[in-house]
Amino acid sequence: KKLVTAYRYCSSPICIYFSDQSLHKFGVTHCRKLIAASCCLCTTLFFAFQMLAIGTTASSFAFHFLVDYVASCFPPSCISSTTRQRQCTESKGLFIWRNSVLSCVHASVTGIGALFAFYLHPDMSKDLIFAQSPFSLSLVAYSLGYFIADSVHMCWWYLERPTFELLVHHFAVMTCFTSALVSGTYIGYAVVALLVEINSVFLHMRRLLKCLEFPKDSLFSQFVNYANLGTFIVFRFLVLCWMTRWLVLNRDQISLPYYCLGATCLALIMFMNIVLFMRLVQSDVLSRDSAVGAATLVASTHVTANSSSAFKRKTVHQSHDSQSVSLCASD
């Protein structure tokens, strides 16, 4: 009825050519056709986007397993040259190498892609619920394929406590991304979450340098470590805090299931990031300062020991000289 009223209001200048009854019939007929065509178009676009999302997710899954296979064919020399007695360490090191290469590729694609998505479609930043584009949808689907592939990779090759923590993180992200892709909403919000991957580039590059046994005191290693900490604060803490703020401010526009899902996953991921940041600071900042202090202490102790031994040798030599002089005098 509202559509018919609006149509008749917009068609009022041509009322002189039609009677009210014919105009009413004309408006109802066209409104029915318009509604039917809109429903068909929306249904077609919905299934097209679903097929695009499913196809991109499956392609991403296969692509990341191909990346994992290539990484396994080219292990670092420090891993491939390990002895048979260190087979367990070798398998762990090879898993870290393969997983780091896999994650670094995903982080590079999605981190740059998230910035590019907002650059191509700036209107998406104003409406994170309904605004989307084929590129942003494909980006979220690509990321979902990676998280599925990485979860399968961890369960298959190295199911330990550290990987269990990552599996919890991956499950939370997969739940949110799947909900966004199935409903066709919150794609912009998911792209905002992918800005976190900008930090993941440095995070996984740090692991790759450790696998390659790159010198820790080199300029490049220090750059990666401090860039990792800096981007961690900007693209993890600040982005997650902004997402939490947006979720609270737009509470009335979000349905209860999606609100509960988003709040739970954000709280879980924020807690895990705080723990990870503390570990990074302990490993890259505090332990390095402790190592420098210990090296300085050892060096000073060594110098003191050398000085004391030289002083003892000098004292003994002087005592021998004085004894010789006294013997000569007595003679």
C-alpha positions as CSV (number, residue, x, y, z in Angstrom):
1,K,0.0,0.0,0.0
2,K,2.8,2.4,0.8
3,L,4.4,1.6,-2.6
4,V,1.1,2.3,-4.4
5,T,0.7,5.6,-2.5
6,A,4.2,6.7,-3.3
7,Y,3.8,5.8,-6.9
8,R,0.5,7.7,-7.2
9,Y,2.1,10.7,-5.5
10,C,5.0,10.7,-7.9
11,S,2.6,10.3,-10.9
12,S,0.3,13.2,-9.9
13,P,1.4,15.4,-12.8
14,I,-0.1,13.0,-15.3
15,C,-3.4,12.6,-13.5
16,I,-5.1,14.7,-16.2
17,Y,-4.6,11.8,-18.6
18,F,-5.8,9.0,-16.3
19,S,-8.7,8.6,-14.1
20,D,-8.1,7.8,-10.4
21,Q,-9.2,4.2,-10.9
22,S,-7.0,3.5,-13.9
23,L,-4.1,5.2,-12.2
24,H,-4.6,3.0,-9.2
25,K,-4.8,-0.1,-11.3
26,F,-1.7,1.1,-13.3
27,G,0.2,1.7,-10.1
28,V,-0.7,-1.7,-8.5
29,T,0.2,-3.6,-11.6
30,H,3.6,-1.9,-12.0
31,C,4.3,-2.2,-8.3
32,R,3.7,-5.9,-8.4
33,K,6.0,-6.3,-11.3
34,L,8.6,-4.1,-9.6
35,I,8.4,-6.1,-6.4
36,A,8.6,-9.4,-8.3
37,A,11.6,-8.2,-10.3
38,S,13.3,-6.9,-7.2
39,C,12.8,-10.3,-5.4
40,C,14.2,-12.2,-8.4
41,L,17.1,-9.8,-8.6
42,C,17.9,-10.0,-4.9
43,T,17.6,-13.8,-4.9
44,T,19.9,-14.1,-7.9
45,L,22.5,-11.7,-6.4
46,F,22.3,-13.5,-3.0
47,F,23.0,-16.9,-4.6
48,A,25.6,-15.4,-6.9
49,F,27.4,-13.9,-3.8
50,Q,27.0,-17.3,-2.0
51,M,28.5,-19.1,-4.9
52,L,31.3,-16.5,-5.1
53,A,32.0,-16.9,-1.4
54,I,31.9,-20.7,-1.5
55,G,34.1,-20.8,-4.6
56,T,36.6,-18.3,-3.1
57,T,36.8,-20.2,0.2
58,A,37.4,-23.5,-1.6
59,S,40.0,-22.0,-3.8
60,S,41.7,-20.4,-0.8
61,F,41.7,-23.7,1.0
62,A,43.4,-25.5,-1.9
63,F,45.8,-22.6,-2.5
64,H,47.1,-22.5,1.1
65,F,47.7,-26.3,1.0
66,L,49.7,-25.8,-2.2
67,V,51.8,-23.1,-0.3
68,D,52.3,-25.5,2.5
69,Y,53.5,-28.2,0.1
70,V,56.0,-25.8,-1.5
71,A,57.3,-24.7,1.9
72,S,57.8,-28.3,2.9
73,C,59.9,-28.9,-0.2
74,F,62.3,-26.1,0.7
75,P,63.0,-26.3,4.4
76,P,65.8,-24.2,5.9
77,S,69.2,-25.8,6.0
78,C,69.3,-25.6,9.8
79,I,66.2,-27.9,9.9
80,S,67.1,-30.3,7.0
81,S,70.6,-30.9,8.4
82,T,69.4,-32.1,11.9
83,T,70.5,-35.5,13.0
84,R,68.4,-38.5,13.5
85,Q,68.6,-38.2,17.3
86,R,66.8,-34.8,17.0
87,Q,63.9,-36.1,14.9
88,C,61.2,-34.6,17.2
89,T,62.9,-31.2,17.2
90,E,63.2,-31.4,13.4
91,S,59.5,-32.2,13.0
92,K,58.5,-29.3,15.2
93,G,60.9,-26.9,13.5
94,L,59.6,-28.0,10.1
95,F,56.0,-27.5,11.2
96,I,56.8,-24.0,12.5
97,W,58.5,-23.2,9.2
98,R,55.6,-24.4,7.0
99,N,53.0,-22.8,9.2
100,S,54.9,-19.5,9.3
101,V,55.2,-19.4,5.5
102,L,51.5,-20.2,5.2
103,S,50.4,-17.5,7.7
104,C,52.8,-14.9,6.2
105,V,51.3,-15.3,2.7
106,H,47.7,-15.0,4.1
107,A,48.6,-11.9,6.2
108,S,50.3,-10.2,3.3
109,V,47.3,-10.7,1.0
110,T,44.5,-9.9,3.5
111,G,46.3,-7.0,5.2
112,I,47.0,-5.2,2.0
113,G,43.6,-6.3,0.6
114,A,41.7,-4.8,3.6
115,L,43.3,-1.4,3.0
116,F,42.6,-1.7,-0.7
117,A,38.9,-2.7,-0.1
118,F,38.3,0.5,1.9
119,Y,40.2,2.6,-0.7
120,L,38.0,1.2,-3.6
121,H,34.8,1.5,-1.7
122,P,35.0,4.3,0.9
123,D,31.2,4.1,1.5
124,M,31.7,0.8,3.2
125,S,33.3,2.5,6.1
126,K,30.1,4.4,6.8
127,D,27.9,1.3,6.8
128,L,29.7,-1.8,8.1
129,I,26.5,-3.9,8.3
130,F,25.0,-3.8,4.8
131,A,27.5,-2.1,2.5
132,Q,29.8,-4.6,0.6
133,S,31.5,-5.2,-2.7
134,P,32.5,-8.3,-4.6
135,F,36.1,-7.6,-3.7
136,S,35.5,-7.3,0.1
137,L,33.3,-10.4,0.0
138,S,36.0,-12.4,-1.8
139,L,38.6,-11.1,0.7
140,V,36.6,-12.4,3.7
141,A,35.9,-15.7,1.9
142,Y,39.6,-16.0,1.1
143,S,40.5,-15.5,4.7
144,L,37.9,-18.1,5.8
145,G,39.6,-20.6,3.5
146,Y,43.0,-19.9,5.1
147,F,41.7,-20.3,8.6
148,I,40.1,-23.7,7.7
149,A,43.3,-24.8,6.0
150,D,45.5,-23.7,8.9
151,S,43.3,-25.4,11.4
152,V,43.4,-28.7,9.4
153,H,47.2,-28.2,9.1
154,M,47.7,-27.8,12.9
155,C,45.4,-30.7,13.8
156,W,47.2,-33.0,11.3
157,W,50.8,-32.2,12.0
158,Y,51.3,-30.7,15.4
159,L,48.4,-30.8,17.9
160,E,50.0,-29.4,21.1
161,R,49.1,-26.7,23.6
162,P,50.3,-23.7,21.6
163,T,48.4,-25.0,18.6
164,F,45.3,-25.6,20.7
165,E,45.3,-21.9,21.7
166,L,45.5,-21.0,18.0
167,L,42.7,-23.4,17.2
168,V,40.4,-21.6,19.7
169,H,41.3,-18.3,18.0
170,H,40.7,-19.8,14.5
171,F,37.3,-21.2,15.6
172,A,36.1,-17.8,16.8
173,V,37.2,-16.1,13.6
174,M,35.7,-18.8,11.4
175,T,32.4,-18.6,13.3
176,C,32.2,-14.8,12.7
177,F,33.3,-14.9,9.1
178,T,30.9,-17.7,8.2
179,S,28.0,-15.9,9.8
180,A,28.8,-12.8,7.8
181,L,29.1,-14.7,4.5
182,V,25.9,-16.7,5.0
183,S,23.8,-13.7,6.0
184,G,25.4,-11.3,3.5
185,T,25.8,-8.7,6.3
186,Y,28.7,-7.3,8.4
187,I,31.1,-7.8,5.5
188,G,32.6,-4.4,6.2
189,Y,33.0,-5.2,9.9
190,A,34.8,-8.4,8.9
191,V,37.1,-6.4,6.6
192,V,37.9,-4.1,9.5
193,A,38.9,-7.2,11.5
194,L,41.3,-8.1,8.7
195,L,43.3,-4.9,9.3
196,V,44.8,-6.9,12.2
197,E,46.7,-9.0,9.6
198,I,49.0,-6.0,8.9
199,N,50.6,-6.8,12.2
200,S,50.6,-10.5,11.4
201,V,53.0,-9.9,8.5
202,F,55.7,-8.8,11.0
203,L,54.6,-11.4,13.6
204,H,55.1,-14.3,11.2
205,M,58.2,-12.8,9.6
206,R,59.7,-12.8,13.1
207,R,59.1,-16.6,13.3
208,L,60.6,-17.1,9.9
209,L,63.8,-15.3,10.9
210,K,64.0,-17.6,13.9
211,C,63.6,-20.6,11.7
212,L,66.4,-19.4,9.5
213,E,68.6,-18.7,12.6
214,F,69.0,-15.1,11.5
215,P,71.3,-13.2,14.0
216,K,69.2,-11.5,16.6
217,D,71.4,-8.5,17.0
218,S,71.3,-7.7,13.2
219,L,69.7,-4.5,12.1
220,F,66.9,-6.3,10.1
221,S,65.9,-8.5,13.1
222,Q,65.7,-5.6,15.4
223,F,63.6,-3.7,12.8
224,V,61.2,-6.6,12.5
225,N,60.9,-7.0,16.3
226,Y,60.1,-3.3,16.9
227,A,57.9,-3.0,13.9
228,N,56.0,-6.1,15.2
229,L,55.5,-4.4,18.6
230,G,54.5,-1.1,17.0
231,T,52.0,-2.5,14.6
232,F,50.7,-4.8,17.3
233,I,49.6,-1.7,19.3
234,V,48.1,0.1,16.3
235,F,46.6,-2.7,14.2
236,R,45.6,-5.1,17.0
237,F,44.8,-3.2,20.2
238,L,43.5,0.0,18.6
239,V,41.5,-1.8,15.9
240,L,40.0,-4.2,18.3
241,C,39.1,-1.4,20.7
242,W,37.5,0.5,17.9
243,M,35.5,-2.6,16.9
244,T,34.3,-3.0,20.5
245,R,33.3,0.7,20.6
246,W,31.4,0.3,17.3
247,L,29.6,-2.8,18.6
248,V,28.5,-0.9,21.7
249,L,27.4,2.3,19.9
250,N,25.4,0.4,17.3
251,R,23.7,-2.0,19.7
252,D,20.2,-1.0,18.6
253,Q,21.0,-1.9,14.9
254,I,22.4,-5.4,15.6
255,S,20.3,-8.4,16.3
256,L,20.9,-10.2,19.6
257,P,22.5,-13.3,18.3
258,Y,25.1,-11.4,16.2
259,Y,25.7,-9.0,19.1
260,C,26.4,-11.9,21.5
261,L,28.6,-13.6,19.0
262,G,30.6,-10.5,18.3
263,A,31.0,-9.5,21.9
264,T,32.1,-13.0,22.9
265,C,34.6,-13.4,20.1
266,L,36.0,-9.9,20.6
267,A,36.6,-10.5,24.3
268,L,38.3,-13.8,23.6
269,I,40.5,-12.5,20.9
270,M,41.4,-9.4,22.9
271,F,42.5,-11.5,25.9
272,M,44.6,-13.8,23.7
273,N,46.3,-10.7,22.1
274,I,47.1,-9.3,25.5
275,V,48.8,-12.6,26.5
276,L,50.6,-12.7,23.2
277,F,51.8,-9.1,23.5
278,M,53.2,-9.8,27.0
279,R,55.1,-12.8,25.6
280,L,56.6,-10.7,22.8
281,V,57.7,-7.9,25.2
282,Q,59.3,-10.5,27.5
283,S,61.0,-12.3,24.6
284,D,62.1,-9.3,22.5
285,V,62.7,-6.5,25.0
286,L,63.1,-7.7,28.5
287,S,65.1,-10.8,27.8
288,R,67.4,-8.8,25.3
289,D,68.1,-6.2,28.0
290,S,68.8,-9.0,30.5
291,A,71.1,-10.6,28.0
292,V,73.0,-7.4,27.4
293,G,73.2,-6.8,31.1
294,A,74.5,-10.3,31.7
295,A,77.1,-9.9,28.9
296,T,78.2,-6.7,30.5
297,L,78.5,-8.3,33.9
298,V,80.5,-11.2,32.5
299,A,82.8,-8.8,30.7
300,S,83.4,-6.7,33.8
301,T,83.9,-9.8,35.9
302,H,86.5,-11.1,33.4
303,V,88.3,-7.7,33.4
304,T,88.3,-7.7,37.2
305,A,89.6,-11.2,37.3
306,N,92.4,-10.4,34.9
307,S,93.3,-7.3,36.9
308,S,93.4,-9.2,40.2
309,S,95.5,-12.0,38.7
310,A,97.9,-9.4,37.2
311,F,98.1,-7.6,40.6
312,K,98.9,-11.0,42.3
313,R,101.6,-11.8,39.8
314,K,103.1,-8.3,40.3
315,T,103.0,-8.7,44.1
316,V,104.6,-12.1,43.9
317,H,107.3,-10.8,41.6
318,Q,108.0,-7.8,43.9
319,S,108.3,-10.1,46.9
320,H,110.7,-12.4,45.0
321,D,112.8,-9.3,44.1
322,S,112.8,-8.1,47.7
323,Q,113.9,-11.5,49.0
324,S,116.7,-11.6,46.4
325,V,117.9,-8.1,47.5
326,S,117.9,-9.1,51.2
327,L,119.9,-12.3,50.4
328,C,122.5,-10.3,48.5
329,A,122.8,-7.8,51.3
330,S,123.3,-10.6,53.9
331,D,126.0,-12.1,51.7
